[in-house]
Amino acid sequence: MNMKSIFGLFSCFFLFVFCVSPAGAEEYGKPKLYRLDCGSIEVLNLNVFSDTDQYVGQTKTLVSSCYLINAGTNWLLWDTGLPSEIAKEEDGQKNESFHLKVTKTIVEQLDSIGLVPEDITHVAISHGHFDHTGNIEAFPNATIIMQQAEYDLFTKYTDIAKANHFNDKTIEFFSKKENQAKVKPITKDYDFFGNGRVKAISLPGHTPGHMALKIDLVNSGTVILSGDQWHFIENRVSNGVPSLNSDRVQTLASSDRLNKLVQNTGAKLIIQHEPTHVELLPAFPEFLD
Ligand SMILES: [Zn+2]
């Protein structure tokens, strides 16, 4: 090989590495994962998380968690927590099953790292329950990503949604054409940024369009945010199915899929309502990358 062809080869390599590849896979940069504090849920009747009467007479304190993922110029919120108006009430809100509290709103937390609601480019919800969709209206520029089956509950099967822990206010939000225009309904798994690093994993059963989030971090490895596939550690160990789930068979199949995915990828699994899991992630505004 003469000098000219060696130079030519080197030029091609240079062109690929420095000119072609940055516009492709690395456009979205190394993802960063932040966990937000989205409140606490004292479960006054833990048996709502068992369709086999496993927790009769028991109570438990869980957390409501939300997550912020940065990828280049994109800011993705995964779940939007309990409604922020709960923060205005000193002792939160209480019904026969849950005592809900919020101490700091998502918008207040974003402000502490210099972000305003308009900076959020994507909002994705694991599912439509009230404690995962509380502030969905607060991010005017965001594309809202959810499974088609969940979107159908918000827009077509609203009576079923209302009877199954969806918030009336959120159903009303999605009844408006201008808000429907912001929604990107998806089916099955979904690669958010086209580089395989941030993916929704379809896990129907808790609700018809329930999903988890898998994030492949460059330095910290793979993290999987469970959605509500399980609500606390013991719920996973006993392969339990909450009585409030939409489909038992789908739930068990989804548990099997998620367990195998965690095992095969060596992922750190964060059960989103489990306080001891959420504490494994650094407290905001620290992050994993
Ligand atoms: Zn749920």
Boltz pocket constraint, residues with backbone or C-beta under 6 A from the ligand:
constraints:
  - pocket:
      binder: B
      contacts: [[A, 127], [A, 129], [A, 206], [A, 228]]
      max_distance: 6.0
